[in-house]
Amino acid sequence: MQFKIDTKEKIVLLRLEEQELDAKMAAALVAEAGNITALEEKNLILDLGSLRSAGDEGLEAIFTVYNRQYERGLSAAVAHLNTDLTARLSAAHPDMLNIVPTLSEAIDMVMMEDLERELDLGAE
């Protein structure tokens, strides 16, 4: 599986460099994302601009990686996903709200959620 990782202060950008996400690649995505130790404390942006097709297993892998961040009390967003895959992923997981067309929107979204968490913690 080909991907690039760019780690920022509060964000890990995981850029998938594959055109298809089949069952085998889906398992590799979940495993590889699980091995990124920075994701234990940083928000995630999945840049899926190169992805042209995905099977059900691939869409489930995207959701698994995305949802893992929320289970950790962090944020995640998916950027550059094509229209067809966005519709399929949204239909399969309607609670997955952070699917945006651009990388800048994804960054804004996770940073806003991060700020909201900080303000909620400060109010306690």
Residue pairs with C-beta under 8 A, 6 or more apart in sequence:
1 16
1 18
1 25
1 28
1 29
1 32
2 16
2 17
2 18
3 14
3 15
3 16
3 17
3 18
3 29
3 32
4 14
4 15
4 17
5 12
5 13
5 14
5 15
5 36
6 12
6 13
6 15
7 13
7 38
7 42
8 42
10 42
10 43
10 110
10 111
10 114
11 42
11 43
11 44
11 45
11 107
11 110
11 111
12 36
12 38
12 39
12 42
12 43
12 44
12 45
13 45
13 47
13 103
14 33
14 36
14 44
14 45
14 46
14 47
14 65
15 47
15 49
15 50
16 29
16 46
16 47
16 48
16 50
16 51
17 50
18 25
18 50
18 51
19 50
19 51
19 52
19 53
20 51
20 52
20 53
20 54
20 58
21 29
21 51
21 53
21 54
21 55
21 57
21 58
21 59
21 61
21 62
22 54
22 55
22 57
22 58
23 55
23 57
23 58
25 58
25 61
26 54
26 55
26 57
26 58
26 60
26 61
27 57
27 61
29 58
29 61
29 62
29 65
30 61
30 64
30 65
33 39
33 44
33 65
33 68
34 68
39 68
39 69
39 72
39 74
40 72
41 74
42 74
43 69
43 74
43 75
43 76
43 77
43 110
43 111
43 113
43 114
44 65
44 66
44 69
44 74
44 75
44 76
44 77
44 110
45 76
45 77
45 78
45 79
45 103
45 106
45 107
45 110
46 62
46 65
46 66
46 76
46 77
46 78
46 79
47 79
47 80
47 103
47 106
48 62
48 78
48 79
48 80
48 81
48 85
49 79
49 80
49 81
51 81
51 82
51 85
52 82
53 85
54 62
54 85
54 88
56 92
59 85
59 88
59 89
59 92
59 93
60 92
62 78
62 89
63 89
63 92
63 93
63 96
65 76
66 76
66 78
66 96
66 98
67 76
67 96
68 76
69 75
69 76
70 76
73 117
74 114
75 98
75 109
75 110
75 113
75 114
76 98
76 110
77 98
77 99
77 100
77 105
77 106
77 107
77 109
77 110
78 89
78 96
78 98
78 99
78 100
78 106
79 100
79 101
79 102
79 103
79 105
79 106
80 101
80 102
80 103
81 89
81 99
86 99
89 96
89 99
90 96
90 99
98 106
98 109
98 110
100 106
100 109
